[in-house]
Amino acid sequence: MSEPKWRKSSYSEASANACVEMAETGPLIALRDSKHPDLPWATVSRRAWAEFTGALSSGLLHPEA
């Protein structure tokens, strides 16, 4: 399996200590802590990811909390 193409969260600041990266890995979405890219990452279904990002967009979840 090739290395996923990671993208940093749009909520992450360039100098922030809390950064999340995501990558599309076939049927799943992979998530990792950008400060520790060598550690294992978590995966979620595309549906779960869409519901999560939709909740963020609609204001149901607050990323700054």
C-alpha positions, 0 to 999 in steps of 0.5 A: 500500500502506498503512503496516503496523500495527507492534507492538513485541516483548514482549521489548523494554523501554520504555527498551531500545536494542534493539527489534524491531517486527513487522507483518502484511502480507498473506502476509508478516510485516514486521520492523524496527528501531524505532530506525530506522523510516524504513529498509527492513524485512525480510519473512519468511513466516508459517511462518518467523515461526511457527517462529522464535517457537515456538523462542523460546517453547520455549527453543531460542533465547535472546533475551537472548543 
